[in-house]
Amino acid sequence: MGSRAVRRTVTAILVTTWSFALVSCAADESRTPVAVGADASTESVLLAEIYAQALARTGTPTTVVRDSPAPLADLDAGRIAVLPARNGALLDRWNPDAPARTPEAVGGAVNAALPQGLSVSDPADGTDLRPRLLVTPELGVTTVAALAPRCAELTAGYAAVPGLAATAPPQLADCAFAASKPYPDPAALRKALRDGEIQVGVVNGPPADADSADLVVLDDPKYALRAQNLLAVYRSGIFDRAESKKLNYVAGELTTEDLVDLVHQVDTGTTPATAARTWLDAHGL
């Protein structure tokens, strides 16, 4: 009698366990994949792959939606659930007049300006995607703050670094240039600087020093340029604790150097999915 009772108890436990496992598997299989959005830039697609694959490693089904012409609008409309972004760029959109410029202040201002229904991950403090300003040594300045009093007499040129997300020309604290000109690429911008067509060159992020041994990349320790750190913005309430922690783990590992190297890999033939997977593996994510 005793052994039969034990067998019945064990059988009941196993049946319950199997049933729970089947229900759990069915729930996982029926969950709509989390759509991680990206615009057409290498930076955006690569980061979308990193976040999507990181979430997938928690068991979350994901998909990457590429080439969105208006990814923030897609996020607002629920067509995507997650979007890699720069926190300064988000603040420029949601509260452009906010005085916040340092990483800590920008982080707080972004959280205060979040539209209803959206949340953000931790920012990647190791990423510094502020625009870079270049000048000739003859101008006699080495920092953005030292440039500011002279902006009204200077002409600036703007160019996008290949692979990086496109951004609007930056707003510098206490600086308004006399005129500005667009250039098709950083090489054309640097030539214009050397030829004296412009006095300041502005690119939308690192690297700014390629082929620039005779030019000065201005330091910005006082954050005349608003901080630009990477993060993920996502629909509120869609992630459990493990999934949210995974997004924050990515933020804790990603650096400017990593991003520049990964963008270069993709632009020279590596697929974004492969580059993302290799980076995640290397960082134990």
Salt bridges, closest charged atoms under 4 A:
GLU43 OE1 - ARG86 NH2 2.70
ASP74 OD1 - ARG79 NE 2.76
ASP92 OD1 - ARG226 NH1 2.49
ASP128 OD2 - ARG130 NH2 2.87
ASP128 OD1 - ARG132 NH1 3.88
GLU153 OE2 - ARG150 NE 3.68
ASP195 OD2 - LYS191 NZ 2.65
ASP214 OD2 - ARG194 NE 2.86
ASP220 OD2 - ARG130 NH1 3.01
GLU243 OE2 - ARG31 NH1 2.88
GLU253 OE1 - HIS283 ND1 3.00
ASP258 OD2 - HIS283 NE2 3.86
ASP281 OD1 - ARG57 NH2 2.88
